[in-house]
């Protein structure tokens, strides 16, 4: 057991295999109402997994790394900046991308993509589900934009992953932190919209 759990890749591969077996069992036992429902479930599962990766790392940065950095001795900080932060930012930004992509796929498969993105305007704002899920989708899109086009470019400068003037690093670090904090602020309302839409109207 230690050989399996001691290697992250092996652990994830086995976890994924178990998830696929579970999905296959649902399909072959005809528990899913139809093929479309089955693929909707697969897409939603993928969306949730990517979202956990994204928001989990967002909260790690804001609840753990950023507040702890001032307490870390200067000689130890390079370990965070050169090793931990770049790896975390890789999973962070791709978690954001896949959360958005799979969310759009879920909305398309459930035939509410356009209605949600227009916040129900095409139906005269008469379908609360479209308004609520649409607000969640737009908050997620804003957050993903911040990740890819503000946080990541500034983090590359702050961490020294790209060439920049020395005085640009503190400014870039502050900008990245403020937009990361903005995403943290938006994360709870976004999750209310996503979970609330499914619970109240799904």
MOQUIZI-V593554 format. One record per helix or strand. SS is the DSSP state (H for helix, E for strand). FROM is the first residue (numbers start at 1). TO is the last residue. If there is no record, write none. Layout:
SS/FROM/TO
SS/FROM/TO
This chain:
H/2/5
H/8/28
H/35/69
H/74/109
H/113/117
H/121/123
H/128/158
H/166/201
